[in-house]
Amino acid sequence: SVSINVNTSLEDMSNNVEDCKVMVSPGDKMEDATASGQEDSKAPDVSTLKALGLPQPDFHSLILDLSALSFVDTVCLKSLKNIFRDFREIEVEVYMAACHSPVVSQLEAGHFFDASVTKKHLFASVHDAVTFALQHPRPVPDSPVSVTRL
């Protein structure tokens, strides 16, 4: 771990680097410095796209057709959580459709559903999810509907 003390008073603002002090501490203190640096870098960011001056996507909803899914493991749970989180950050609602009951049971057993991802995001068919999404669009004028088959 390296710490640098620099005197930045107006008198010493020359290009003289000799006033800088460098201290190297033993490796056991490196973990403390790393941990505190990571805590400082994790500032909560609750900015919306509009607040940041970024354009919003041309769609308001994403429907995942999970009819081909026969089981869910921890990697799938994590991936689905990330999909929900990432699209929520860009103000797009994500819905899951056509889940088989064993898959829903595995989602429940893996504690997938919580306050942010509820069973209200789960639909019996893709048609039901599309109907719901069209009735609950993001409040943006002229938001087109896009369909992409994966």
Steps between C-alpha positions, in 0.01 A plus 500: 500500500631845413393829652613834361494828692520807281527854632274711280535842660527795261862566597613155391305473175815475291585187303724390783420136574757472777245611763286191438524224760438139407434245770485128434329289762533125548275263305269423794359854490435473129167326556375786720591760238338295225182445699463866591565603139225269376251638751569854384454406133154349557296818512128437452387620161126547465511723193251439225580515129303823468691660788828400336391644165508159332234381257256238621468175304233478231321225694343490846480127566702184452322163507708189558339188353618230743291217353813314385652511850478166680705578812667791676842495666684768697664643187160541337359666815789747506467571127127566530556729800760693299262533205229643727748738669664620178174568318350669807797740491402608147132515597384189311263254668588131470238225501535122491252289307408134458703364794431137578393437860824314595698804381283732709557271800877515439484880477318509833747257660788719377343810659470667160182689583540797736377857536644608164415186298157376597272234358316784328781478243401141420236414236342176380559580132690744282164636381398584858833676559472700177142603583605613849805687367291683241252605768779626729750682275764740622351850487674607179316620189531286184673200659514232229476129569791285382499122480821299475511120507806348662 
